[in-house]
Amino acid sequence: MTQHEIIEMAKRAGFDPHDMSSDFTCNLEDINAFTKLVAAKEREACAKLCDGLVNDENTIEYANGAYRCAVHIRERRQA
């Protein structure tokens, strides 16, 4: 993730964009929202790697395994 993406997620989570210096305060709700956004972005990045394996590999068994892996990664957001 780039610094810009992290800052954008922090803003979406409720962090005050005018108080994003090296010292800032936030509440537990903001931190929870931020961690969920970061985790979702990381899950999707991992799942996209699996999606790429589905398209790059010739064997059906390998492609099916990579596809199932991507599905399971994306399902973790329900946990």
C-alpha positions in Angstrom: 0.0 0.0 0.0 1.2 3.5 -0.8 1.2 6.3 1.8 -1.5 8.0 -0.2 -3.8 4.9 0.0 -3.2 4.6 3.8 -4.0 8.3 4.3 -7.2 7.9 2.2 -8.3 4.9 4.3 -7.6 6.8 7.5 -9.9 9.6 6.2 -12.6 7.1 5.3 -12.3 5.6 8.8 -13.0 8.9 10.4 -9.5 10.3 11.2 -9.5 14.1 11.0 -7.6 15.0 7.9 -6.6 18.4 9.4 -5.0 16.7 12.4 -2.9 14.0 10.6 0.5 15.2 11.8 2.9 12.9 13.6 0.9 13.4 16.8 -2.9 13.0 16.5 -5.7 11.6 18.5 -8.4 9.2 17.4 -11.0 7.1 19.1 -11.4 3.3 19.2 -14.2 3.4 16.6 -11.8 5.2 14.1 -9.1 2.6 14.8 -11.5 -0.3 14.3 -12.8 1.2 11.0 -9.2 1.8 9.8 -8.1 -1.8 10.6 -11.1 -3.2 8.7 -10.2 -1.1 5.6 -6.6 -2.2 5.7 -7.4 -5.8 6.2 -9.9 -5.7 3.3 -7.4 -4.1 1.0 -4.8 -6.7 1.9 -7.3 -9.6 1.4 -8.2 -8.3 -2.0 -4.5 -8.0 -3.0 -3.9 -11.6 -2.0 -7.0 -12.8 -3.8 -5.9 -11.0 -7.0 -2.6 -12.8 -6.8 -4.6 -16.1 -6.9 -6.7 -14.8 -9.7 -3.5 -14.2 -11.7 -2.5 -17.8 -11.2 -5.8 -19.0 -12.5 -5.1 -17.1 -15.8 -1.4 -18.0 -16.0 -1.5 -21.7 -15.5 -2.5 -24.3 -18.1 -3.6 -27.2 -15.9 -7.2 -27.3 -14.7 -6.3 -28.7 -11.3 -3.9 -25.8 -10.7 -6.4 -23.2 -11.9 -9.2 -24.6 -9.8 -7.0 -24.6 -6.7 -5.9 -21.0 -7.3 -9.6 -20.0 -7.9 -10.7 -21.7 -4.7 -7.9 -20.0 -2.8 -9.1 -16.6 -4.0 -12.7 -17.4 -3.0 -11.6 -18.4 0.5 -9.5 -15.3 1.0 -12.4 -13.1 0.0 -14.7 -15.0 2.3 -12.5 -14.1 5.3 -14.2 -10.7 5.4 -17.2 -12.5 6.9 -15.2 -13.9 9.8 
